[in-house]
Amino acid sequence: MDKTDTILIVDDDPEIRRLLEDYLARNGFAAIAVRGGREMWQALERHAVDLIVLDLMLPDSDGLTLCRDLRAKPGKPNLPVLMLTARGEDADRIVGIEMGADDYLVKPFNPRELLARIKSILRRTRALPPNLAPEAARYLVFAGWTLDTAERLLTAPDDVATPLSGGEYRLLRILLDHPNRVLTRDQLTEMIHGREAEPFDRAIDVQVSRLRQRLRDDSREPALLKTVRGEGYVLAAAVARREK
């Protein structure tokens, strides 16, 4: 029997909590709804959660801080997060992606769109696109760095290991599977988010910036993850695969 996915809803609006609990339950999900950050952490301790729908504005903290702390928490860095924001400003969405959110949705929203986004995120998380299928060789080595594809750990040349968020891992895997090849923003958006890029959507630029920080690549003059003006991005490195 297939496992029922559990969605944790974190929103201080009781009507939205009731609406989403009922709608997700009617569409085959188990739903848990809480009103703030403290209750979110308690729910994560008590339940096996598959995805969090996280409101940006909460009474006891903000969703951006919670998302950042979640990414830093041992055992939780890859837990998918769909961020809700009452404002459609690019700055809010960009900061959400910077903090590690997998996707975002602007209020007011259609519950059907929320459901579609949830299904898309879970599908990407569990059934990675063909070019992200498990490697025959576990480790990808490039420019002194090593990516452990089983643990999703990025190890620097000085042996410091860092866990990657879901979005960071998917972006790096795509670049490593296509080294020294320019990939456009539209191509990256489709491969990472499973949707077409929206006009003025800067999510990919933000994720590239985050990955550059992980790779200690100077954003002003990047040597490893380069910008090709007017085209996209390229990982300028040879990639080797090994099992140990």
Buried (B, 14 or more C-beta within 10 A) or exposed (E): EEEEBBBBBBBBBEEBBEBBBEBBEEEEBBBBBBBBBEBBBEBBEEEEBBBBBBBBBBEEBBBBEBBBBBBEEEEBBBBBBBBBBEEEEEEBBBBBBBBBBBBBBBBEEEBEEBBEBBBBBBEBBEEBBEEBEEBEEBBBBBBEBBBBBEEBBBBBEEEEEEBBBBBBBBBBBBBBBBBEEBBBBEBBBBBBBBEEBEEEBBBBBBBBBBBBEBBEBEEEEBEBBBBEEEEBBBBBBEBEEEEE
